[in-house]
Amino acid sequence: MQMKSECVEVTFSPSGITIQARAGDTVLDAALDNGLDLPHDCGGNCACTTCHIRVDCGLENLSVMDEVENDRLSTADGRTRQSRLACQALLRGGHVAVTPLEIW
């Protein structure tokens, strides 16, 4: 019997586009799977900061930041307490609203 994966809503500012994604996907994968070309120069391998996002709400609905992501974000311009890398932030459920910090 196949388990149905939980659906997560992700809203991207400033466009206001809301997409449906699967729990366990990264924010980057969710964007790309829904036709949103979020910058990701390193291919989503946590080797750059082009997918730097600010989590406007729903931070609790993302995975906990690990040390590798934290180290990479230490080189990002404009880092805040709500900063994450879209390639590393796993969706866990509910709703998340984010703002990409690179030119989109």
LOBA-834102 format. One record per residue: x, y, z of N, C-alpha, C, O in turn; residue in one letter; chain. Coordinates in Angstrom, 1 decimal, decimal comma. Each point is the difference from the previous one (the first is absolute). Layout:
<atom n_east="X" n_north="Y" n_up="Z" ca_east="X" ca_north="Y" ca_up="Z" c_east="X" c_north="Y" c_up="Z" o_east="X" o_north="Y" o_up="Z" residuo="A" cadena="A"/>
...
This chain:
<atom n_east="0,9" n_north="-1,2" n_up="0,0" ca_east="-0,9" ca_north="1,2" ca_up="0,0" c_east="0,9" c_north="1,2" c_up="0,0" o_east="0,9" o_north="0,2" o_up="0,8" residuo="M" cadena="A"/>
<atom n_east="-1,2" n_north="0,7" n_up="-1,7" ca_east="0,9" ca_north="1,2" ca_up="-0,2" c_east="-0,6" c_north="1,1" c_up="0,9" o_east="-1,2" o_north="0,3" o_up="0,0" residuo="Q" cadena="A"/>
<atom n_east="2,1" n_north="0,4" n_up="0,8" ca_east="-0,5" ca_north="1,1" ca_up="0,9" c_east="-0,1" c_north="1,2" c_up="-0,9" o_east="0,8" o_north="0,3" o_up="-0,8" residuo="M" cadena="A"/>
<atom n_east="-1,8" n_north="0,5" n_up="1,1" ca_east="-0,2" ca_north="1,3" ca_up="-0,7" c_east="0,8" c_north="1,0" c_up="0,7" o_east="-0,1" o_north="0,2" o_up="1,2" residuo="K" cadena="A"/>
<atom n_east="1,0" n_north="0,5" n_up="-2,0" ca_east="0,8" ca_north="1,0" ca_up="0,7" c_east="-0,8" c_north="1,3" c_up="0,2" o_east="-0,9" o_north="0,3" o_up="-0,7" residuo="S" cadena="A"/>
<atom n_east="1,3" n_north="0,3" n_up="1,9" ca_east="-0,7" ca_north="1,2" ca_up="0,4" c_east="0,2" c_north="1,1" c_up="-1,0" o_east="1,1" o_north="0,2" o_up="-0,4" residuo="E" cadena="A"/>
<atom n_east="-2,1" n_north="0,6" n_up="0,2" ca_east="0,1" ca_north="1,1" ca_up="-0,9" c_east="0,4" c_north="1,3" c_up="0,8" o_east="-0,5" o_north="0,2" o_up="1,1" residuo="C" cadena="A"/>
<atom n_east="1,4" n_north="0,6" n_up="-1,6" ca_east="0,4" ca_north="1,2" ca_up="0,6" c_east="-0,2" c_north="1,1" c_up="-0,9" o_east="0,3" o_north="-0,1" o_up="-1,2" residuo="V" cadena="A"/>
<atom n_east="-0,8" n_north="1,2" n_up="1,7" ca_east="-0,1" ca_north="1,3" ca_up="-0,9" c_east="1,2" c_north="0,8" c_up="0,2" o_east="0,4" o_north="0,2" o_up="1,2" residuo="E" cadena="A"/>
<atom n_east="0,1" n_north="0,3" n_up="-2,3" ca_east="1,2" ca_north="0,9" ca_up="0,1" c_east="-0,4" c_north="1,3" c_up="-0,8" o_east="-0,4" o_north="-0,1" o_up="-1,2" residuo="V" cadena="A"/>
<atom n_east="0,5" n_north="1,3" n_up="1,8" ca_east="-0,3" ca_north="1,2" ca_up="-0,6" c_east="1,3" c_north="0,8" c_up="-0,2" o_east="0,8" o_north="0,1" o_up="0,9" residuo="T" cadena="A"/>
<atom n_east="-0,6" n_north="0,4" n_up="-2,2" ca_east="1,2" ca_north="0,7" ca_up="-0,3" c_east="-0,3" c_north="1,5" c_up="-0,2" o_east="-0,9" o_north="0,3" o_up="-0,7" residuo="F" cadena="A"/>
<atom n_east="1,6" n_north="0,5" n_up="1,5" ca_east="-0,2" ca_north="1,5" ca_up="-0,2" c_east="1,2" c_north="0,5" c_up="-0,9" o_east="1,0" o_north="-0,7" o_up="0,0" residuo="S" cadena="A"/>
<atom n_east="-1,1" n_north="1,8" n_up="-0,6" ca_east="-1,2" ca_north="0,9" ca_up="0,0" c_east="-1,1" c_north="-0,4" c_up="-1,0" o_east="-1,0" o_north="0,7" o_up="0,0" residuo="P" cadena="A"/>
<atom n_east="1,1" n_north="-1,8" n_up="-0,7" ca_east="-1,0" ca_north="-0,3" ca_up="-1,0" c_east="-1,3" c_north="-0,5" c_up="0,6" o_east="-1,1" o_north="0,2" o_up="-0,6" residuo="S" cadena="A"/>
<atom n_east="1,1" n_north="-0,7" n_up="1,8" ca_east="-1,2" ca_north="-0,5" ca_up="0,6" c_east="-0,4" c_north="-1,4" c_up="-0,5" o_east="-1,1" o_north="-0,4" o_up="0,3" residuo="G" cadena="A"/>
<atom n_east="1,9" n_north="-0,2" n_up="-1,1" ca_east="-0,3" ca_north="-1,3" ca_up="-0,6" c_east="0,0" c_north="-1,1" c_up="1,1" o_east="1,0" o_north="0,0" o_up="0,8" residuo="I" cadena="A"/>
<atom n_east="-2,0" n_north="-0,8" n_up="-0,7" ca_east="-0,1" ca_north="-1,1" ca_up="1,0" c_east="0,0" c_north="-1,3" c_up="-0,8" o_east="-0,8" o_north="-0,1" o_up="-0,9" residuo="T" cadena="A"/>
<atom n_east="1,7" n_north="-0,8" n_up="1,3" ca_east="0,0" ca_north="-1,3" ca_up="-0,6" c_east="-0,2" c_north="-1,1" c_up="1,0" o_east="0,0" o_north="0,2" o_up="1,2" residuo="I" cadena="A"/>
<atom n_east="-0,4" n_north="-1,3" n_up="-1,7" ca_east="-0,1" ca_north="-1,2" ca_up="0,8" c_east="1,2" c_north="-0,9" c_up="-0,2" o_east="0,5" o_north="-0,2" o_up="-1,1" residuo="Q" cadena="A"/>
<atom n_east="0,0" n_north="-0,3" n_up="2,2" ca_east="1,3" ca_north="-0,8" ca_up="0,0" c_east="-0,2" c_north="-1,2" c_up="1,0" o_east="-1,0" o_north="-0,1" o_up="0,7" residuo="A" cadena="A"/>
<atom n_east="1,9" n_north="-0,8" n_up="-0,8" ca_east="0,0" ca_north="-1,2" ca_up="0,8" c_east="0,9" c_north="0,2" c_up="1,3" o_east="1,1" o_north="0,6" o_up="-0,1" residuo="R" cadena="A"/>
<atom n_east="-1,6" n_north="-1,0" n_up="1,2" ca_east="0,9" ca_north="0,0" ca_up="1,2" c_east="1,2" c_north="-0,9" c_up="-0,3" o_east="-0,1" o_north="-1,1" o_up="-0,6" residuo="A" cadena="A"/>
<atom n_east="1,3" n_north="1,6" n_up="1,0" ca_east="1,2" ca_north="-0,7" ca_up="-0,3" c_east="0,8" c_north="0,6" c_up="-1,1" o_east="1,2" o_north="-0,3" o_up="-0,1" residuo="G" cadena="A"/>
<atom n_east="-1,9" n_north="1,0" n_up="-0,8" ca_east="0,7" ca_north="0,7" ca_up="-1,1" c_east="0,7" c_north="1,3" c_up="0,6" o_east="-0,4" o_north="0,5" o_up="1,0" residuo="D" cadena="A"/>
<atom n_east="1,4" n_north="-0,1" n_up="-1,7" ca_east="0,6" ca_north="1,3" ca_up="0,4" c_east="-0,8" c_north="1,1" c_up="-0,6" o_east="-0,8" o_north="-0,2" o_up="-0,9" residuo="T" cadena="A"/>
<atom n_east="1,0" n_north="1,4" n_up="1,4" ca_east="-0,7" ca_north="1,2" ca_up="-0,5" c_east="0,4" c_north="0,2" c_up="-1,5" o_east="-0,8" o_north="0,3" o_up="-0,9" residuo="V" cadena="A"/>
<atom n_east="2,1" n_north="-0,6" n_up="0,6" ca_east="0,5" ca_north="0,1" ca_up="-1,4" c_east="-0,7" c_north="-1,0" c_up="-0,9" o_east="-0,5" o_north="0,4" o_up="-1,0" residuo="L" cadena="A"/>
<atom n_east="0,4" n_north="-1,6" n_up="1,4" ca_east="-0,6" ca_north="-1,1" ca_up="-0,8" c_east="-1,5" c_north="0,4" c_up="-0,2" o_east="-0,5" o_north="-0,2" o_up="-1,1" residuo="D" cadena="A"/>
<atom n_east="-0,2" n_north="0,6" n_up="2,1" ca_east="-1,4" ca_north="0,4" ca_up="-0,1" c_east="-0,2" c_north="1,1" c_up="-1,0" o_east="-0,9" o_north="0,0" o_up="-0,9" residuo="A" cadena="A"/>
<atom n_east="1,8" n_north="1,0" n_up="0,9" ca_east="-0,1" ca_north="1,1" ca_up="-1,0" c_east="0,2" c_north="-0,5" c_up="-1,4" o_east="-0,8" o_north="0,3" o_up="-0,9" residuo="A" cadena="A"/>
<atom n_east="1,9" n_north="-1,1" n_up="0,7" ca_east="0,3" ca_north="-0,5" ca_up="-1,3" c_east="-1,0" c_north="-0,9" c_up="-0,5" o_east="-0,4" o_north="0,1" o_up="-1,2" residuo="L" cadena="A"/>
<atom n_east="-0,2" n_north="-1,0" n_up="2,0" ca_east="-1,1" ca_north="-0,9" ca_up="-0,4" c_east="-1,2" c_north="0,7" c_up="-0,4" o_east="-0,9" o_north="-0,5" o_up="-0,7" residuo="D" cadena="A"/>
<atom n_east="0,7" n_north="1,8" n_up="1,1" ca_east="-1,2" ca_north="0,8" ca_up="-0,3" c_east="0,3" c_north="1,1" c_up="-1,0" o_east="-0,7" o_north="0,9" o_up="-0,2" residuo="N" cadena="A"/>
<atom n_east="1,9" n_north="-1,0" n_up="-0,5" ca_east="0,3" ca_north="0,9" ca_up="-1,1" c_east="0,5" c_north="1,4" c_up="0,5" o_east="0,1" o_north="0,9" o_up="-0,8" residuo="G" cadena="A"/>
<atom n_east="0,4" n_north="-0,8" n_up="2,0" ca_east="0,6" ca_north="1,2" ca_up="0,5" c_east="1,5" c_north="-0,1" c_up="0,0" o_east="0,5" o_north="-0,9" o_up="0,6" residuo="L" cadena="A"/>
<atom n_east="0,1" n_north="1,7" n_up="-1,4" ca_east="1,5" ca_north="-0,1" ca_up="-0,2" c_east="0,7" c_north="0,7" c_up="1,1" o_east="0,6" o_north="1,1" o_up="-0,2" residuo="D" cadena="A"/>
<atom n_east="-0,5" n_north="-1,6" n_up="1,4" ca_east="0,7" ca_north="0,6" ca_up="1,1" c_east="1,5" c_north="-0,2" c_up="-0,3" o_east="0,5" o_north="-1,1" o_up="-0,3" residuo="L" cadena="A"/>
<atom n_east="0,3" n_north="2,2" n_up="0,5" ca_east="1,4" ca_north="-0,1" ca_up="-0,3" c_east="0,7" c_north="-1,1" c_up="0,8" o_east="-0,3" o_north="-0,2" o_up="1,2" residuo="P" cadena="A"/>
<atom n_east="1,2" n_north="-0,6" n_up="-1,8" ca_east="0,7" ca_north="-1,0" ca_up="0,7" c_east="1,3" c_north="-0,4" c_up="-0,8" o_east="0,1" o_north="-1,1" o_up="-0,6" residuo="H" cadena="A"/>
<atom n_east="0,8" n_north="2,0" n_up="0,6" ca_east="1,2" ca_north="-0,1" ca_up="-0,8" c_east="0,8" c_north="-1,3" c_up="0,2" o_east="0,6" o_north="-0,5" o_up="-0,9" residuo="D" cadena="A"/>
<atom n_east="-0,6" n_north="0,0" n_up="2,1" ca_east="0,8" ca_north="-1,3" ca_up="0,3" c_east="-0,8" c_north="-1,2" c_up="-0,3" o_east="0,4" o_north="-1,1" o_up="0,3" residuo="C" cadena="A"/>
<atom n_east="-1,7" n_north="1,2" n_up="-0,8" ca_east="-0,8" ca_north="-1,2" ca_up="-0,2" c_east="-0,7" c_north="-0,5" c_up="1,2" o_east="-0,4" o_north="-1,1" o_up="0,0" residuo="G" cadena="A"/>
<atom n_east="0,4" n_north="1,9" n_up="1,1" ca_east="-0,7" ca_north="-0,5" ca_up="1,2" c_east="0,9" c_north="-0,8" c_up="0,9" o_east="-0,5" o_north="-0,9" o_up="0,7" residuo="G" cadena="A"/>
<atom n_east="1,8" n_north="1,1" n_up="-0,7" ca_east="0,9" ca_north="-0,8" ca_up="0,7" c_east="0,6" c_north="0,7" c_up="1,2" o_east="1,1" o_north="-0,4" o_up="0,5" residuo="N" cadena="A"/>
<atom n_east="-1,7" n_north="1,5" n_up="0,0" ca_east="0,5" ca_north="0,7" ca_up="1,1" c_east="1,5" c_north="0,5" c_up="-0,1" o_east="0,8" o_north="0,1" o_up="0,9" residuo="C" cadena="A"/>
<atom n_east="-0,5" n_north="0,3" n_up="-2,2" ca_east="1,3" ca_north="0,5" ca_up="-0,3" c_east="0,1" c_north="1,5" c_up="-0,3" o_east="1,0" o_north="0,5" o_up="-0,3" residuo="A" cadena="A"/>
<atom n_east="-2,2" n_north="0,1" n_up="0,3" ca_east="-0,1" ca_north="1,5" ca_up="-0,2" c_east="-1,1" c_north="0,5" c_up="0,8" o_east="-0,6" o_north="-0,7" o_up="0,8" residuo="C" cadena="A"/>
<atom n_east="0,2" n_north="2,0" n_up="-1,0" ca_east="-1,1" ca_north="0,5" ca_up="0,7" c_east="-1,0" c_north="0,7" c_up="-0,9" o_east="-0,8" o_north="0,8" o_up="0,5" residuo="T" cadena="A"/>
<atom n_east="0,7" n_north="-1,2" n_up="-1,8" ca_east="-0,9" ca_north="0,6" ca_up="-0,9" c_east="-1,5" c_north="-0,4" c_up="0,3" o_east="-0,9" o_north="0,7" o_up="-0,4" residuo="T" cadena="A"/>
<atom n_east="0,7" n_north="-1,7" n_up="1,1" ca_east="-1,4" ca_north="-0,4" ca_up="0,4" c_east="-0,4" c_north="0,5" c_up="1,4" o_east="-0,9" o_north="-0,5" o_up="0,6" residuo="C" cadena="A"/>
<atom n_east="1,7" n_north="1,5" n_up="-0,1" ca_east="-0,3" ca_north="0,6" ca_up="1,3" c_east="-1,4" c_north="0,5" c_up="0,0" o_east="-0,4" o_north="0,8" o_up="-0,8" residuo="H" cadena="A"/>
<atom n_east="-0,4" n_north="-1,2" n_up="1,8" ca_east="-1,3" ca_north="0,5" ca_up="0,2" c_east="-0,2" c_north="0,5" c_up="1,4" o_east="0,7" o_north="-0,4" o_up="0,9" residuo="I" cadena="A"/>
<atom n_east="-1,7" n_north="1,3" n_up="-0,7" ca_east="-0,4" ca_north="0,4" ca_up="1,3" c_east="-1,4" c_north="-0,6" c_up="0,3" o_east="-0,9" o_north="0,0" o_up="-0,9" residuo="R" cadena="A"/>
<atom n_east="0,8" n_north="-0,7" n_up="2,0" ca_east="-1,2" ca_north="-0,7" ca_up="0,3" c_east="-0,9" c_north="1,0" c_up="0,8" o_east="0,3" o_north="0,4" o_up="1,1" residuo="V" cadena="A"/>
<atom n_east="-1,4" n_north="0,1" n_up="-1,8" ca_east="-0,9" ca_north="1,0" ca_up="0,5" c_east="-1,0" c_north="-0,6" c_up="1,0" o_east="-0,3" o_north="0,7" o_up="1,0" residuo="D" cadena="A"/>
<atom n_east="-0,1" n_north="-1,9" n_up="-1,2" ca_east="-0,8" ca_north="-0,7" ca_up="1,0" c_east="0,1" c_north="-1,5" c_up="-0,2" o_east="0,3" o_north="-0,4" o_up="-1,1" residuo="C" cadena="A"/>
<atom n_east="-0,5" n_north="-0,4" n_up="2,2" ca_east="0,1" ca_north="-1,4" ca_up="-0,1" c_east="1,4" c_north="-0,6" c_up="0,2" o_east="0,2" o_north="-1,1" o_up="-0,4" residuo="G" cadena="A"/>
<atom n_east="0,7" n_north="1,8" n_up="1,0" ca_east="1,3" ca_north="-0,5" ca_up="0,3" c_east="-0,1" c_north="-1,3" c_up="0,7" o_east="0,9" o_north="-0,9" o_up="-0,2" residuo="L" cadena="A"/>
<atom n_east="-1,9" n_north="0,7" n_up="1,1" ca_east="-0,1" ca_north="-1,2" ca_up="0,7" c_east="-0,4" c_north="-1,2" c_up="-0,9" o_east="0,0" o_north="-1,2" o_up="0,4" residuo="E" cadena="A"/>
<atom n_east="-0,5" n_north="1,5" n_up="-1,6" ca_east="-0,4" ca_north="-1,0" ca_up="-1,0" c_east="1,2" c_north="-0,5" c_up="-0,9" o_east="-0,3" o_north="-0,7" o_up="-1,0" residuo="N" cadena="A"/>
<atom n_east="1,5" n_north="1,1" n_up="1,4" ca_east="1,2" ca_north="-0,4" ca_up="-0,8" c_east="0,9" c_north="-0,8" c_up="0,9" o_east="-0,1" o_north="0,1" o_up="1,2" residuo="L" cadena="A"/>
<atom n_east="1,0" n_north="-0,9" n_up="-1,8" ca_east="1,0" ca_north="-0,7" ca_up="0,8" c_east="0,9" c_north="0,9" c_up="0,7" o_east="0,1" o_north="1,2" o_up="-0,3" residuo="S" cadena="A"/>
<atom n_east="0,5" n_north="-1,7" n_up="1,3" ca_east="1,0" ca_north="0,8" ca_up="0,8" c_east="1,2" c_north="0,2" c_up="-0,8" o_east="0,5" o_north="-0,9" o_up="-0,8" residuo="V" cadena="A"/>
<atom n_east="0,1" n_north="2,1" n_up="0,8" ca_east="1,2" ca_north="0,3" ca_up="-0,7" c_east="1,2" c_north="-0,8" c_up="0,5" o_east="0,2" o_north="-0,1" o_up="1,2" residuo="M" cadena="A"/>
<atom n_east="0,5" n_north="-0,6" n_up="-2,1" ca_east="1,2" ca_north="-0,7" ca_up="0,4" c_east="1,3" c_north="0,8" c_up="0,0" o_east="-0,1" o_north="1,2" o_up="-0,6" residuo="D" cadena="A"/>
<atom n_east="1,2" n_north="-1,7" n_up="1,0" ca_east="1,2" ca_north="0,8" ca_up="0,1" c_east="0,5" c_north="0,4" c_up="-1,3" o_east="0,6" o_north="1,1" o_up="-0,2" residuo="E" cadena="A"/>
<atom n_east="-0,7" n_north="-2,0" n_up="-0,8" ca_east="0,5" ca_north="0,3" ca_up="-1,4" c_east="-0,8" c_north="1,2" c_up="-0,6" o_east="0,7" o_north="0,9" o_up="-0,5" residuo="V" cadena="A"/>
<atom n_east="-2,0" n_north="-0,9" n_up="0,6" ca_east="-0,8" ca_north="1,1" ca_up="-0,4" c_east="0,4" c_north="1,3" c_up="0,7" o_east="0,1" o_north="1,1" o_up="-0,6" residuo="E" cadena="A"/>
<atom n_east="0,0" n_north="-1,2" n_up="1,9" ca_east="0,3" ca_north="1,2" ca_up="0,8" c_east="1,4" c_north="0,6" c_up="-0,4" o_east="0,1" o_north="1,2" o_up="-0,1" residuo="N" cadena="A"/>
<atom n_east="0,9" n_north="-2,1" n_up="-0,1" ca_east="1,3" ca_north="0,5" ca_up="-0,5" c_east="-0,1" c_north="0,7" c_up="-1,3" o_east="0,6" o_north="1,0" o_up="-0,2" residuo="D" cadena="A"/>
<atom n_east="-1,4" n_north="-1,6" n_up="-0,8" ca_east="-0,1" ca_north="0,6" ca_up="-1,3" c_east="-0,7" c_north="1,3" c_up="0,1" o_east="0,4" o_north="1,0" o_up="-0,6" residuo="R" cadena="A"/>
<atom n_east="-1,5" n_north="-0,9" n_up="1,4" ca_east="-0,7" ca_north="1,3" ca_up="0,2" c_east="0,8" c_north="1,1" c_up="0,6" o_east="-0,3" o_north="1,2" o_up="-0,1" residuo="L" cadena="A"/>
<atom n_east="1,4" n_north="-1,6" n_up="0,8" ca_east="0,9" ca_north="1,0" ca_up="0,7" c_east="0,6" c_north="0,9" c_up="-1,1" o_east="0,5" o_north="1,1" o_up="0,3" residuo="S" cadena="A"/>
<atom n_east="-0,5" n_north="-1,6" n_up="-1,6" ca_east="0,6" ca_north="0,8" ca_up="-1,1" c_east="-1,0" c_north="0,8" c_up="-0,7" o_east="0,3" o_north="0,7" o_up="-1,0" residuo="T" cadena="A"/>
<atom n_east="-1,6" n_north="-0,8" n_up="1,3" ca_east="-1,1" ca_north="0,6" ca_up="-0,7" c_east="-0,2" c_north="1,4" c_up="0,3" o_east="0,1" o_north="0,4" o_up="1,2" residuo="A" cadena="A"/>
<atom n_east="-0,3" n_north="0,5" n_up="-2,2" ca_east="-0,4" ca_north="1,4" ca_up="0,3" c_east="-1,4" c_north="0,1" c_up="0,6" o_east="-0,9" o_north="-0,8" o_up="-0,5" residuo="D" cadena="A"/>
<atom n_east="0,7" n_north="1,6" n_up="1,4" ca_east="-1,3" ca_north="0,3" ca_up="0,6" c_east="-0,6" c_north="-1,2" c_up="0,8" o_east="-1,2" o_north="-0,1" o_up="0,1" residuo="G" cadena="A"/>
<atom n_east="2,1" n_north="-0,7" n_up="0,5" ca_east="-0,5" ca_north="-1,1" ca_up="0,8" c_east="-0,8" c_north="0,6" c_up="1,2" o_east="0,4" o_north="0,9" o_up="0,7" residuo="R" cadena="A"/>
<atom n_east="-1,5" n_north="-1,6" n_up="-0,4" ca_east="-0,8" ca_north="0,4" ca_up="1,2" c_east="-0,3" c_north="-1,3" c_up="0,8" o_east="0,4" o_north="-1,1" o_up="-0,4" residuo="T" cadena="A"/>
<atom n_east="-1,1" n_north="1,2" n_up="1,5" ca_east="-0,4" ca_north="-1,2" ca_up="0,7" c_east="-1,0" c_north="-0,9" c_up="-0,8" o_east="-0,1" o_north="-1,2" o_up="0,3" residuo="R" cadena="A"/>
<atom n_east="-0,6" n_north="1,8" n_up="-1,2" ca_east="-0,9" ca_north="-0,8" ca_up="-0,9" c_east="0,6" c_north="-0,5" c_up="-1,3" o_east="-0,7" o_north="-0,5" o_up="-0,8" residuo="Q" cadena="A"/>
<atom n_east="2,0" n_north="0,7" n_up="0,7" ca_east="0,7" ca_north="-0,5" ca_up="-1,2" c_east="0,1" c_north="-1,5" c_up="-0,1" o_east="0,3" o_north="-0,7" o_up="1,0" residuo="S" cadena="A"/>
<atom n_east="-0,5" n_north="0,2" n_up="-2,2" ca_east="0,2" ca_north="-1,5" ca_up="-0,3" c_east="0,5" c_north="-0,1" c_up="-1,4" o_east="-0,1" o_north="1,0" o_up="-0,8" residuo="R" cadena="A"/>
<atom n_east="0,7" n_north="-2,1" n_up="0,5" ca_east="0,3" ca_north="-0,3" ca_up="-1,4" c_east="-1,1" c_north="-0,9" c_up="-0,5" o_east="-0,3" o_north="-1,0" o_up="0,6" residuo="L" cadena="A"/>
<atom n_east="-0,3" n_north="1,4" n_up="-1,7" ca_east="-1,2" ca_north="-0,8" ca_up="-0,5" c_east="0,4" c_north="-1,4" c_up="-0,4" o_east="-0,9" o_north="-0,9" o_up="0,1" residuo="A" cadena="A"/>
<atom n_east="2,2" n_north="0,6" n_up="-0,4" ca_east="0,4" ca_north="-1,3" ca_up="-0,4" c_east="0,2" c_north="-0,9" c_up="1,3" o_east="0,1" o_north="-1,2" o_up="-0,2" residuo="C" cadena="A"/>
<atom n_east="-0,1" n_north="1,7" n_up="1,4" ca_east="0,2" ca_north="-0,7" ca_up="1,2" c_east="-1,2" c_north="-0,1" c_up="0,9" o_east="-0,1" o_north="-0,9" o_up="0,8" residuo="Q" cadena="A"/>
<atom n_east="-0,9" n_north="1,9" n_up="-1,0" ca_east="-1,1" ca_north="0,0" ca_up="0,9" c_east="-1,1" c_north="-1,0" c_up="-0,4" o_east="-0,6" o_north="0,2" o_up="-1,1" residuo="A" cadena="A"/>
<atom n_east="0,4" n_north="-1,2" n_up="1,9" ca_east="-1,0" ca_north="-1,0" ca_up="-0,3" c_east="-1,4" c_north="0,4" c_up="0,5" o_east="-0,1" o_north="0,4" o_up="1,1" residuo="L" cadena="A"/>
<atom n_east="-0,9" n_north="-0,6" n_up="-2,0" ca_east="-1,3" ca_north="0,3" ca_up="0,4" c_east="-0,6" c_north="-1,1" c_up="0,9" o_east="0,2" o_north="-1,2" o_up="-0,4" residuo="L" cadena="A"/>
<atom n_east="-0,8" n_north="1,6" n_up="1,5" ca_east="-0,5" ca_north="-1,1" ca_up="0,9" c_east="-1,5" c_north="0,0" c_up="0,1" o_east="-0,6" o_north="-1,0" o_up="0,4" residuo="R" cadena="A"/>
<atom n_east="-0,1" n_north="2,1" n_up="-0,8" ca_east="-1,5" ca_north="0,0" ca_up="0,0" c_east="-0,5" c_north="1,4" c_up="0,1" o_east="0,8" o_north="0,9" o_up="0,2" residuo="G" cadena="A"/>
<atom n_east="-2,1" n_north="-0,7" n_up="-0,2" ca_east="-0,6" ca_north="1,3" ca_up="0,2" c_east="0,3" c_north="0,9" c_up="-1,1" o_east="-0,2" o_north="-0,3" o_up="-1,2" residuo="G" cadena="A"/>
<atom n_east="0,5" n_north="1,6" n_up="1,5" ca_east="0,2" ca_north="1,1" ca_up="-0,9" c_east="1,3" c_north="0,7" c_up="0,3" o_east="0,3" o_north="0,2" o_up="1,1" residuo="H" cadena="A"/>
<atom n_east="0,4" n_north="0,1" n_up="-2,2" ca_east="1,2" ca_north="0,8" ca_up="0,1" c_east="0,0" c_north="1,1" c_up="-1,0" o_east="-0,5" o_north="-0,2" o_up="-1,1" residuo="V" cadena="A"/>
<atom n_east="0,9" n_north="1,4" n_up="1,6" ca_east="0,1" ca_north="1,2" ca_up="-0,9" c_east="1,4" c_north="0,4" c_up="-0,1" o_east="0,6" o_north="0,2" o_up="1,1" residuo="A" cadena="A"/>
<atom n_east="0,0" n_north="0,0" n_up="-2,3" ca_east="1,4" ca_north="0,3" ca_up="-0,1" c_east="0,1" c_north="1,2" c_up="-1,0" o_east="-0,8" o_north="0,2" o_up="-0,9" residuo="V" cadena="A"/>
<atom n_east="2,0" n_north="0,5" n_up="1,0" ca_east="0,4" ca_north="1,0" ca_up="-0,9" c_east="1,4" c_north="-0,3" c_up="-0,5" o_east="0,9" o_north="0,0" o_up="0,8" residuo="T" cadena="A"/>
<atom n_east="-0,7" n_north="-0,3" n_up="-2,1" ca_east="1,3" ca_north="-0,2" ca_up="-0,5" c_east="0,8" c_north="1,3" c_up="0,1" o_east="-0,5" o_north="1,1" o_up="-0,3" residuo="P" cadena="A"/>
<atom n_east="1,8" n_north="-1,2" n_up="0,7" ca_east="0,8" ca_north="1,2" ca_up="0,2" c_east="0,9" c_north="0,3" c_up="-1,2" o_east="0,7" o_north="1,0" o_up="0,0" residuo="L" cadena="A"/>
<atom n_east="-0,6" n_north="-1,9" n_up="-1,0" ca_east="0,7" ca_north="0,3" ca_up="-1,2" c_east="-1,0" c_north="0,6" c_up="-1,0" o_east="-1,2" o_north="-0,1" o_up="0,2" residuo="E" cadena="A"/>
<atom n_east="1,7" n_north="0,8" n_up="-1,2" ca_east="-0,9" ca_north="0,5" ca_up="-1,1" c_east="-0,7" c_north="-1,2" c_up="-0,6" o_east="0,7" o_north="-0,9" o_up="-0,4" residuo="I" cadena="A"/>
<atom n_east="-2,0" n_north="1,0" n_up="0,4" ca_east="-0,8" ca_north="-1,1" ca_up="-0,5" c_east="-0,6" c_north="0,3" c_up="-1,3" o_east="-0,7" o_north="-0,8" o_up="-0,6" residuo="W" cadena="A"/>
